[in-house]
């Protein structure tokens, strides 16, 4: 997909939509009328096929076929089959990815695994400003282990220097949850390997938003979610990647019957499965998994390269319109200006970001807020049009010019922002 010049009128935006090769995908999503959804970086909307598939699984496979569906409907193999689909979206091979549990549990497993593989090293490098649950998981892990591990926090430009020969694991998110800046996976992984460290990459804001090349970059381990750009549904199962060179030697801490080499032998003692299967623990959430498959299929059919190109073009349109129409309204760019250096969303900073975002949502333009001053706008290319971006900025301009955001109702902080 070639670069798109930002349009200078709404009619020009409509013309871009008419020529968009991805335009037909919008009809595959169950979007409410009158809503411009710019929050797919937090929760993707529901594919129509997902709703139909869950209904089928509930009424036929669960209600009618009952427990026989573990075999008849292939429930038992879902973590592997869906893992292989995800592998094609993140630059991995079949048998290197499994879909299971949530990102936090998977991160716990993968980091614990790396520490066991480097028992004489005590340092973990992390980017302290990134999504804090990763910090919390690792902090809890090393406190429980009680072996003297420590986290060395480093920001983007400090990471390379922080990776020294006392580091066991480099645990980083490829695309920053707030600013959207992208870390150089290949260079950082090479630096880690040069000093004997291992890498764990979090792909929550990368998978489905941009091409990812885990094997091309030499990554060791990775985790990621499916409910953002892969449109798997709220709380849909996450995934974990283990490079084949590490399979068969890793020992993950949450050993359970699904990770046993022969789970239905019901042996008393644990004997790990070979391959990626040993990273599993317990019974899988089947209805959530069948729902998630629809989003994976859409991403595969659309292709990551054309999707990424359209996302960048919509982001460029958004920034050009914000500058032209809101240049003196106090907004500052919180993301890299270079589209190649940022992921699928753009962050703007404003001292009154929270009430501004709530006012926007009241007008049908849905983004989100991250404390203390960040408002985020996601540019998911499969259900957004260029004219949606145009209309979203026009709505933002109207909210600022009329002072709608000053309504006291928009200052009340909700439980989820």
Order of alpha helices (4+ residues) and beta strands (2+ residues): alpha-beta-alpha-alpha-alpha-beta-alpha-beta-alpha-beta-alpha-beta-alpha-beta-beta-beta-alpha-alpha-beta-beta-alpha-beta-beta-beta-alpha
